């Protein structure tokens, strides 16, 4: 999986719905880019699904943006960050497979 620069893949789900799949790091340096994409796709979609499965790291600015958008609009964050992101965020060790 990614790491580093945030990649945003857009997928049209039809009927006014869009999915954004994020890969890499969602942090202070990339949150403005995501916010701009969210604002653009919100103009033409009734619902936006944001997938965080590919995120290796999400900092407090990424969490704050997700929370604000989910509370005030048609955006919903889905799934969970990767094991690497949970490890880096929470300081825990990944469970053995």
VMD Tcl script that builds the backbone (N, CA, C; Angstrom):
set m [mol new atoms 291]
animate dup $m
set s [atomselect $m all]
$s set {name element resname resid chain x y z} {
  {N N UNK 1 A 0.812 -1.187 0.000}
  {CA C UNK 1 A 0.000 0.000 0.000}
  {C C UNK 1 A 0.848 1.239 0.000}
  {N N UNK 2 A 0.219 2.318 -0.414}
  {CA C UNK 2 A 0.794 3.637 -0.596}
  {C C UNK 2 A 1.872 4.071 0.350}
  {N N UNK 3 A 1.563 4.999 1.211}
  {CA C UNK 3 A 2.553 5.660 2.036}
  {C C UNK 3 A 2.901 6.975 1.388}
  {N N UNK 4 A 3.244 7.959 2.161}
  {CA C UNK 4 A 3.646 9.228 1.604}
  {C C UNK 4 A 2.489 10.030 1.035}
  {N N UNK 5 A 2.661 10.503 -0.184}
  {CA C UNK 5 A 1.718 11.416 -0.828}
  {C C UNK 5 A 0.331 10.792 -0.948}
  {N N UNK 6 A -0.687 11.571 -0.592}
  {CA C UNK 6 A -2.064 11.101 -0.657}
  {C C UNK 6 A -2.520 10.986 -2.108}
  {N N UNK 7 A -3.034 9.831 -2.463}
  {CA C UNK 7 A -3.634 9.592 -3.775}
  {C C UNK 7 A -5.140 9.500 -3.569}
  {N N UNK 8 A -5.903 10.124 -4.470}
  {CA C UNK 8 A -7.361 10.115 -4.376}
  {C C UNK 8 A -7.922 9.590 -5.684}
  {N N UNK 9 A -8.589 8.438 -5.619}
  {CA C UNK 9 A -9.227 7.853 -6.802}
  {C C UNK 9 A -10.728 8.078 -6.695}
  {N N UNK 10 A -11.320 8.625 -7.759}
  {CA C UNK 10 A -12.756 8.894 -7.788}
  {C C UNK 10 A -13.461 7.816 -8.595}
  {N N UNK 11 A -14.611 7.350 -8.069}
  {CA C UNK 11 A -15.417 6.347 -8.756}
  {C C UNK 11 A -16.875 6.804 -8.735}
  {N N UNK 12 A -17.471 6.908 -9.926}
  {CA C UNK 12 A -18.883 7.258 -10.032}
  {C C UNK 12 A -19.709 6.015 -9.731}
  {N N UNK 13 A -20.566 6.076 -8.720}
  {CA C UNK 13 A -21.402 4.946 -8.337}
  {C C UNK 13 A -22.801 5.036 -8.938}
  {N N UNK 14 A -23.047 6.075 -9.729}
  {CA C UNK 14 A -24.351 6.267 -10.341}
  {C C UNK 14 A -25.350 6.888 -9.379}
  {N N UNK 15 A -26.462 7.377 -9.942}
  {CA C UNK 15 A -27.560 7.942 -9.151}
  {C C UNK 15 A -27.093 9.011 -8.160}
  {N N UNK 16 A -26.166 9.869 -8.585}
  {CA C UNK 16 A -25.723 10.964 -7.725}
  {C C UNK 16 A -24.843 10.552 -6.569}
  {N N UNK 17 A -24.145 9.414 -6.724}
  {CA C UNK 17 A -23.260 8.932 -5.663}
  {C C UNK 17 A -21.836 8.814 -6.200}
  {N N UNK 18 A -20.876 9.112 -5.360}
  {CA C UNK 18 A -19.463 9.063 -5.730}
  {C C UNK 18 A -18.671 8.428 -4.596}
  {N N UNK 19 A -17.651 7.674 -4.957}
  {CA C UNK 19 A -16.751 7.092 -3.959}
  {C C UNK 19 A -15.357 7.658 -4.177}
  {N N UNK 20 A -14.722 8.061 -3.092}
  {CA C UNK 20 A -13.324 8.492 -3.111}
  {C C UNK 20 A -12.532 7.465 -2.325}
  {N N UNK 21 A -11.559 6.828 -2.968}
  {CA C UNK 21 A -10.681 5.881 -2.287}
  {C C UNK 21 A -9.357 6.597 -2.037}
  {N N UNK 22 A -8.968 6.663 -0.774}
  {CA C UNK 22 A -7.732 7.345 -0.398}
  {C C UNK 22 A -6.627 6.328 -0.172}
  {N N UNK 23 A -5.426 6.702 -0.594}
  {CA C UNK 23 A -4.260 5.854 -0.372}
  {C C UNK 23 A -3.082 6.752 -0.021}
  {N N UNK 24 A -2.347 6.377 1.002}
  {CA C UNK 24 A -1.190 7.165 1.441}
  {C C UNK 24 A -1.434 7.758 2.805}
  {N N UNK 25 A -1.033 9.021 2.971}
  {CA C UNK 25 A -1.138 9.678 4.272}
  {C C UNK 25 A -2.098 10.859 4.197}
  {N N UNK 26 A -3.093 10.849 5.086}
  {CA C UNK 26 A -4.035 11.954 5.220}
  {C C UNK 26 A -3.607 12.745 6.448}
  {N N UNK 27 A -2.978 13.885 6.195}
  {CA C UNK 27 A -2.401 14.668 7.285}
  {C C UNK 27 A -2.506 16.158 6.999}
  {N N UNK 28 A -1.863 16.947 7.824}
  {CA C UNK 28 A -1.892 18.402 7.705}
  {C C UNK 28 A -1.545 18.863 6.295}
  {N N UNK 29 A -0.635 18.183 5.637}
  {CA C UNK 29 A -0.153 18.604 4.326}
  {C C UNK 29 A -1.090 18.192 3.195}
  {N N UNK 30 A -1.944 17.202 3.399}
  {CA C UNK 30 A -2.804 16.722 2.311}
  {C C UNK 30 A -4.287 17.017 2.540}
  {N N UNK 31 A -4.666 17.458 3.721}
  {CA C UNK 31 A -6.076 17.632 4.039}
  {C C UNK 31 A -6.731 18.713 3.167}
  {N N UNK 32 A -6.012 19.766 2.817}
  {CA C UNK 32 A -6.584 20.815 1.959}
  {C C UNK 32 A -6.916 20.270 0.574}
  {N N UNK 33 A -6.062 19.400 0.056}
  {CA C UNK 33 A -6.315 18.786 -1.253}
  {C C UNK 33 A -7.570 17.929 -1.204}
  {N N UNK 34 A -7.721 17.119 -0.159}
  {CA C UNK 34 A -8.918 16.302 -0.016}
  {C C UNK 34 A -10.147 17.186 0.127}
  {N N UNK 35 A -10.044 18.242 0.901}
  {CA C UNK 35 A -11.181 19.144 1.088}
  {C C UNK 35 A -11.610 19.752 -0.247}
  {N N UNK 36 A -10.659 20.132 -1.094}
  {CA C UNK 36 A -10.983 20.693 -2.405}
  {C C UNK 36 A -11.700 19.655 -3.280}
  {N N UNK 37 A -11.231 18.414 -3.254}
  {CA C UNK 37 A -11.883 17.349 -4.031}
  {C C UNK 37 A -13.293 17.108 -3.501}
  {N N UNK 38 A -13.463 17.058 -2.178}
  {CA C UNK 38 A -14.784 16.856 -1.584}
  {C C UNK 38 A -15.747 17.969 -2.000}
  {N N UNK 39 A -15.298 19.200 -1.976}
  {CA C UNK 39 A -16.152 20.324 -2.368}
  {C C UNK 39 A -16.545 20.220 -3.839}
  {N N UNK 40 A -15.597 19.820 -4.689}
  {CA C UNK 40 A -15.882 19.704 -6.119}
  {C C UNK 40 A -16.897 18.599 -6.395}
  {N N UNK 41 A -16.693 17.415 -5.822}
  {CA C UNK 41 A -17.615 16.307 -6.106}
  {C C UNK 41 A -18.965 16.519 -5.433}
  {N N UNK 42 A -19.020 17.288 -4.350}
  {CA C UNK 42 A -20.292 17.567 -3.671}
  {C C UNK 42 A -21.220 18.409 -4.539}
  {N N UNK 43 A -20.644 19.175 -5.467}
  {CA C UNK 43 A -21.471 20.005 -6.346}
  {C C UNK 43 A -22.320 19.167 -7.294}
  {N N UNK 44 A -21.890 17.952 -7.605}
  {CA C UNK 44 A -22.606 17.136 -8.587}
  {C C UNK 44 A -23.080 15.790 -8.042}
  {N N UNK 45 A -22.926 15.561 -6.739}
  {CA C UNK 45 A -23.327 14.290 -6.140}
  {C C UNK 45 A -24.155 14.529 -4.885}
  {N N UNK 46 A -25.107 13.626 -4.650}
  {CA C UNK 46 A -25.938 13.697 -3.454}
  {C C UNK 46 A -25.306 12.970 -2.280}
  {N N UNK 47 A -24.428 12.005 -2.559}
  {CA C UNK 47 A -23.773 11.222 -1.501}
  {C C UNK 47 A -22.332 10.952 -1.897}
  {N N UNK 48 A -21.437 11.047 -0.922}
  {CA C UNK 48 A -20.007 10.796 -1.154}
  {C C UNK 48 A -19.530 9.803 -0.106}
  {N N UNK 49 A -18.955 8.726 -0.575}
  {CA C UNK 49 A -18.388 7.699 0.302}
  {C C UNK 49 A -16.870 7.832 0.233}
  {N N UNK 50 A -16.212 7.935 1.377}
  {CA C UNK 50 A -14.758 8.077 1.421}
  {C C UNK 50 A -14.169 6.817 2.042}
  {N N UNK 51 A -13.402 6.077 1.265}
  {CA C UNK 51 A -12.760 4.857 1.738}
  {C C UNK 51 A -11.371 5.144 2.272}
  {N N UNK 52 A -11.131 4.721 3.501}
  {CA C UNK 52 A -9.844 4.967 4.151}
  {C C UNK 52 A -8.958 3.726 4.211}
  {N N UNK 53 A -9.382 2.632 3.580}
  {CA C UNK 53 A -8.637 1.376 3.678}
  {C C UNK 53 A -7.182 1.516 3.249}
  {N N UNK 54 A -6.916 2.348 2.258}
  {CA C UNK 54 A -5.561 2.499 1.742}
  {C C UNK 54 A -4.712 3.519 2.477}
  {N N UNK 55 A -5.257 4.132 3.517}
  {CA C UNK 55 A -4.487 5.130 4.267}
  {C C UNK 55 A -3.518 4.433 5.214}
  {N N UNK 56 A -2.259 4.824 5.107}
  {CA C UNK 56 A -1.229 4.308 6.008}
  {C C UNK 56 A -1.133 5.146 7.277}
  {N N UNK 57 A -1.643 6.383 7.198}
  {CA C UNK 57 A -1.549 7.291 8.334}
  {C C UNK 57 A -2.656 8.324 8.218}
  {N N UNK 58 A -3.348 8.600 9.313}
  {CA C UNK 58 A -4.350 9.664 9.388}
  {C C UNK 58 A -4.078 10.435 10.669}
  {N N UNK 59 A -3.770 11.730 10.529}
  {CA C UNK 59 A -3.519 12.518 11.744}
  {C C UNK 59 A -4.788 13.250 12.176}
  {N N UNK 60 A -4.669 14.072 13.187}
  {CA C UNK 60 A -5.843 14.732 13.762}
  {C C UNK 60 A -6.541 15.656 12.775}
  {N N UNK 61 A -5.807 16.273 11.839}
  {CA C UNK 61 A -6.470 17.141 10.861}
  {C C UNK 61 A -7.326 16.316 9.908}
  {N N UNK 62 A -6.863 15.128 9.554}
  {CA C UNK 62 A -7.650 14.231 8.706}
  {C C UNK 62 A -8.891 13.741 9.417}
  {N N UNK 63 A -8.748 13.411 10.682}
  {CA C UNK 63 A -9.891 12.967 11.483}
  {C C UNK 63 A -10.888 14.117 11.650}
  {N N UNK 64 A -10.391 15.313 11.914}
  {CA C UNK 64 A -11.268 16.474 12.095}
  {C C UNK 64 A -12.051 16.767 10.819}
  {N N UNK 65 A -11.398 16.723 9.661}
  {CA C UNK 65 A -12.090 16.968 8.397}
  {C C UNK 65 A -13.173 15.921 8.182}
  {N N UNK 66 A -12.847 14.662 8.395}
  {CA C UNK 66 A -13.822 13.589 8.229}
  {C C UNK 66 A -15.017 13.793 9.148}
  {N N UNK 67 A -14.762 14.152 10.389}
  {CA C UNK 67 A -15.835 14.360 11.362}
  {C C UNK 67 A -16.717 15.539 10.985}
  {N N UNK 68 A -16.095 16.645 10.603}
  {CA C UNK 68 A -16.864 17.836 10.211}
  {C C UNK 68 A -17.714 17.566 8.985}
  {N N UNK 69 A -17.131 16.906 7.977}
  {CA C UNK 69 A -17.877 16.633 6.737}
  {C C UNK 69 A -19.023 15.669 6.994}
  {N N UNK 70 A -18.790 14.647 7.796}
  {CA C UNK 70 A -19.838 13.663 8.082}
  {C C UNK 70 A -20.975 14.301 8.873}
  {N N UNK 71 A -20.649 15.212 9.772}
  {CA C UNK 71 A -21.669 15.837 10.612}
  {C C UNK 71 A -22.475 16.888 9.862}
  {N N UNK 72 A -21.875 17.533 8.856}
  {CA C UNK 72 A -22.535 18.673 8.236}
  {C C UNK 72 A -22.917 18.475 6.784}
  {N N UNK 73 A -22.690 17.291 6.234}
  {CA C UNK 73 A -22.973 17.144 4.812}
  {C C UNK 73 A -23.319 15.715 4.441}
  {N N UNK 74 A -23.173 15.435 3.169}
  {CA C UNK 74 A -23.517 14.145 2.607}
  {C C UNK 74 A -22.318 13.214 2.492}
  {N N UNK 75 A -21.254 13.471 3.223}
  {CA C UNK 75 A -20.036 12.677 3.162}
  {C C UNK 75 A -20.016 11.647 4.277}
  {N N UNK 76 A -19.608 10.433 3.941}
  {CA C UNK 76 A -19.498 9.372 4.942}
  {C C UNK 76 A -18.152 8.671 4.772}
  {N N UNK 77 A -17.392 8.566 5.851}
  {CA C UNK 77 A -16.140 7.818 5.827}
  {C C UNK 77 A -16.472 6.357 6.085}
  {N N UNK 78 A -15.841 5.484 5.323}
  {CA C UNK 78 A -16.152 4.069 5.445}
  {C C UNK 78 A -14.892 3.255 5.651}
  {N N UNK 79 A -15.101 2.084 6.225}
  {CA C UNK 79 A -14.031 1.115 6.461}
  {C C UNK 79 A -13.070 1.632 7.511}
  {N N UNK 80 A -11.985 0.940 7.664}
  {CA C UNK 80 A -11.017 1.319 8.676}
  {C C UNK 80 A -9.666 1.513 8.022}
  {N N UNK 81 A -8.819 2.344 8.616}
  {CA C UNK 81 A -7.474 2.491 8.095}
  {C C UNK 81 A -6.718 1.167 8.186}
  {N N UNK 82 A -5.653 1.078 7.462}
  {CA C UNK 82 A -4.837 -0.136 7.461}
  {C C UNK 82 A -4.255 -0.415 8.840}
  {N N UNK 83 A -3.765 -1.621 9.030}
  {CA C UNK 83 A -3.101 -1.989 10.281}
  {C C UNK 83 A -1.936 -1.050 10.550}
  {N N UNK 84 A -1.211 -0.678 9.495}
  {CA C UNK 84 A -0.074 0.226 9.667}
  {C C UNK 84 A -0.530 1.564 10.235}
  {N N UNK 85 A -1.678 2.081 9.757}
  {CA C UNK 85 A -2.181 3.358 10.265}
  {C C UNK 85 A -2.602 3.226 11.717}
  {N N UNK 86 A -3.277 2.142 12.073}
  {CA C UNK 86 A -3.679 1.947 13.471}
  {C C UNK 86 A -2.448 1.842 14.359}
  {N N UNK 87 A -1.425 1.181 13.874}
  {CA C UNK 87 A -0.197 1.029 14.653}
  {C C UNK 87 A 0.466 2.378 14.869}
  {N N UNK 88 A 0.590 3.176 13.806}
  {CA C UNK 88 A 1.246 4.469 13.911}
  {C C UNK 88 A 0.415 5.434 14.743}
  {N N UNK 89 A -0.911 5.365 14.629}
  {CA C UNK 89 A -1.788 6.272 15.362}
  {C C UNK 89 A -1.840 5.928 16.846}
  {N N UNK 90 A -2.005 4.669 17.130}
  {CA C UNK 90 A -2.274 4.233 18.508}
  {C C UNK 90 A -1.043 3.714 19.223}
  {N N UNK 91 A 0.054 3.483 18.527}
  {CA C UNK 91 A 1.261 2.993 19.154}
  {C C UNK 91 A 1.198 1.536 19.526}
  {N N UNK 92 A 0.262 0.799 18.962}
  {CA C UNK 92 A 0.162 -0.630 19.279}
  {C C UNK 92 A 0.886 -1.454 18.222}
  {N N UNK 93 A 1.164 -2.658 18.556}
  {CA C UNK 93 A 1.789 -3.573 17.610}
  {C C UNK 93 A 0.718 -4.343 16.862}
  {N N UNK 94 A 0.930 -4.582 15.548}
  {CA C UNK 94 A -0.050 -5.361 14.814}
  {C C UNK 94 A -0.139 -6.766 15.386}
  {N N UNK 95 A -1.341 -7.328 15.343}
  {CA C UNK 95 A -1.542 -8.702 15.820}
  {C C UNK 95 A -0.895 -9.666 14.865}
  {N N UNK 96 A -0.273 -10.741 15.369}
  {CA C UNK 96 A 0.290 -11.726 14.471}
  {C C UNK 96 A -0.807 -12.419 13.686}
  {N N UNK 97 A -0.499 -12.750 12.440}
  {CA C UNK 97 A -1.497 -13.379 11.564}
  {C C UNK 97 A -1.682 -14.842 11.920}
}
mol reanalyze $m
mol bondsrecalc $m
mol representation Tube
mol addrep $m
